[in-house]
Amino acid sequence: MNYRVQPTAQVAESARIGAGSSVWELAQIREDAQLGEGCVVGRGAYVGTGVRIGDNVKLQNYALVYEPAELADGVFVGPAVVLTNDHNPRSVDPSGKQKRGGDWEAVGVKVAEGASLGARSVCVAPVRVGRWAMVAAGAVVTRDVPDFALVAGVPARRLGWVGRTGVRLVERAGEPGVWECPQTGELYDEQDGALTERPTA
């Protein structure tokens, strides 16, 4: 075994865990879930049946990732984050009979490469969080988040843009729609509510 699982964690036999990953105390990884290489699953975190997780993903303590969520490489999921999977949740059907697995259709949250979900944020499926986006702590995401967007609030709204470092971008003086990372100097172009990286020379 080329990954670490603490004795109190529960990992289904059919789950696949990549090399160099760590699963900490009281975490649960369900059947057919797939974790890439170098992942960290914190204490008490939950990974649902068939969830797909890329490489170098961090799930902090008590994060709940319900199926059929998909997390790309380099995603950060903060403490107590919830990724839901039922847009119209009910415990019972209209007749009062308890609903079972086949009585509803699971919908998933997709989190793209490098995105970060702040502590106690909630993503209400079905939504997509774009590449390198940043969801603030406590936010409730109810619609898709563009690439590089910084969103906060209930419901979450875009407050600005962030670069790959997570630092908030600054619009260049005299150049509307051109954004710069104050840490790296990388440039980004905004057009029609979307942000794209400028190719580096």
C-alpha positions as a printed Julia matrix, in Angstrom:
201×3 Matrix{Float64}:
   0.0    0.0     0.0
   1.57   3.28   -1.12
  -0.81   5.6     0.78
  -1.68   6.13    4.44
  -4.99   5.36    6.12
  -5.44   5.89    9.85
  -6.93   2.93   11.77
 -10.16   4.77   12.62
 -10.88   5.74    8.99
 -13.28   3.7     6.84
 -12.24   3.05    3.26
 -14.39   0.8     1.07
 -12.57  -2.08   -0.6
 -13.67  -0.86   -4.03
 -12.4    2.69   -3.47
  -9.18   3.61   -5.28
  -6.62   5.84   -3.6
  -3.58   7.24   -5.37
   0.02   7.03   -4.29
   1.14   9.38   -1.56
  -2.38  10.19   -0.34
  -3.34  10.33    3.36
  -6.71   9.53    4.94
  -6.95  10.78    8.52
  -8.96   9.78   11.59
 -12.69   9.05   11.28
 -12.79   9.88    7.56
 -15.05   7.76    5.36
 -14.48   6.97    1.7
 -17.35   5.09    0.1
 -17.58   2.44   -2.59
 -16.03   3.1    -6.01
 -14.73   6.55   -5.02
 -11.5    7.52   -6.75
  -8.8    9.73   -5.26
  -5.74  10.76   -7.21
  -2.15  10.99   -6.05
  -1.01  13.2    -3.19
  -4.47  13.85   -1.75
  -5.19  14.67    1.89
  -8.53  13.67    3.43
  -8.89  15.3     6.84
 -10.43  14.07   10.06
 -14.11  13.23    9.78
 -14.33  14.05    6.06
 -16.79  12.12    3.89
 -16.33  11.1     0.25
 -19.47   9.64   -1.32
 -19.96   6.63   -3.54
 -18.32   7.02   -6.94
 -16.96  10.52   -6.29
 -14.04  11.42   -8.58
 -11.15  13.38   -7.1
  -7.99  14.41   -8.96
  -4.39  14.73   -7.81
  -3.14  16.94   -4.95
  -6.62  17.69   -3.61
  -7.05  18.69    0.03
 -10.28  17.91    1.9
 -10.06  19.58    5.28
 -11.68  18.28    8.47
 -15.37  17.37    8.28
 -15.8   18.3     4.62
 -18.75  16.43    3.08
 -18.43  15.56   -0.61
 -21.59  13.81   -1.78
 -21.86  11.82   -4.99
 -21.7   12.38   -7.91
 -19.26  15.25   -7.22
 -16.14  15.67   -9.35
 -13.07  17.53   -8.09
 -10.23  18.29  -10.5
  -6.52  18.47   -9.71
  -5.36  20.9    -7.04
  -8.76  21.66   -5.5
  -8.92  22.89   -1.89
 -12.03  22.07    0.16
 -12.03  23.87    3.51
 -13.25  22.66    6.89
 -16.93  21.69    7.1
 -17.64  22.47    3.43
 -20.71  20.72    2.01
 -21.21  19.69   -1.62
 -24.87  18.71   -1.89
 -26.45  16.29   -4.36
 -30.23  16.78   -4.2
 -31.84  19.93   -5.59
 -35.25  19.07   -4.09
 -34.47  17.13   -0.9
 -37.22  15.23    0.87
 -37.06  12.41    3.41
 -40.42  11.04    2.25
 -42.46  10.98   -0.96
 -45.88  12.75   -1.21
 -47.61   9.7     0.31
 -45.35   9.78    3.37
 -43.28   6.73    2.4
 -39.59   7.04    3.16
 -37.55   7.69    0.02
 -34.78   5.27   -0.92
 -31.8    5.52   -3.22
 -33.76   4.78   -6.38
 -36.51   7.29   -5.57
 -34.53  10.38   -6.53
 -31.84  11.44   -8.99
 -28.53  12.64   -7.58
 -27.05  15.78   -9.13
 -23.45  16.76   -8.6
 -21.11  19.64   -7.94
 -18.12  20.0   -10.26
 -15.05  21.87   -9.01
 -12.47  22.71  -11.66
  -8.67  22.77  -11.43
  -7.11  24.78   -8.62
 -10.37  26.17   -7.19
 -10.77  26.77   -3.45
 -13.88  26.42   -1.3
 -13.63  28.35    1.97
 -14.56  26.98    5.38
 -18.25  26.15    5.88
 -19.21  27.14    2.36
 -22.01  25.19    0.7
 -22.34  24.33   -2.98
 -25.97  23.56   -3.87
 -25.96  21.09   -6.76
 -26.0   21.21   -9.67
 -23.29  23.88   -9.95
 -19.78  24.22  -11.37
 -16.99  26.14   -9.66
 -14.55  27.33  -12.32
 -10.78  27.02  -12.61
  -8.81  28.78   -9.87
 -11.99  30.38   -8.5
 -12.23  31.28   -4.8
 -15.39  30.73   -2.75
 -15.33  32.72    0.5
 -15.91  31.14    3.89
 -19.59  30.71    4.66
 -20.77  31.41    1.11
 -23.7   29.53   -0.42
 -23.11  28.82   -4.1
 -26.36  28.42   -6.01
 -25.16  29.13   -9.57
 -22.05  28.48  -11.61
 -18.88  30.35  -10.61
 -16.7   31.61  -13.49
 -13.01  30.8   -13.77
 -10.86  33.02  -11.49
 -13.94  34.56   -9.81
 -13.97  35.56   -6.14
 -17.47  34.95   -4.77
 -18.96  35.54   -1.32
 -22.31  35.87    0.44
 -25.68  34.15    0.57
 -26.35  33.54   -2.23
 -22.77  33.89   -3.48
 -22.04  36.79   -5.82
 -18.85  37.8    -7.59
 -16.83  40.42   -5.72
 -13.79  40.44   -7.97
 -11.17  38.23   -9.56
  -8.28  36.16   -8.21
  -5.23  34.7    -9.92
  -3.58  31.32   -9.51
  -1.97  32.46   -6.24
  -5.37  33.24   -4.72
  -4.47  36.94   -4.4
  -7.14  39.39   -5.53
  -6.36  40.9    -8.94
  -6.11  44.66   -9.53
  -7.37  46.4   -12.66
  -4.57  48.19  -14.48
  -4.82  51.97  -14.51
  -5.86  53.26  -17.91
  -6.45  49.75  -19.25
 -10.08  48.76  -18.64
 -10.6   45.01  -18.59
  -6.93  44.24  -17.97
  -6.25  42.7   -14.55
  -2.91  42.07  -12.89
  -1.78  39.82  -10.06
   0.09  42.04   -7.58
   2.15  39.07   -6.49
   3.31  37.59   -9.8
   2.6   40.35  -12.34
   0.61  37.92  -14.5
  -2.03  39.58  -16.68
  -5.64  38.56  -17.3
  -8.23  39.89  -19.74
 -11.9   40.37  -18.88
 -14.53  40.2   -21.58
 -18.28  39.63  -21.29
 -18.04  38.62  -17.61
 -15.29  36.06  -18.18
 -11.59  36.24  -17.32
  -8.82  34.58  -19.32
  -5.1   34.35  -18.73
  -2.73  36.09  -21.08
  -0.19  33.67  -22.52
   3.26  34.15  -21.08
   6.11  34.77  -23.49
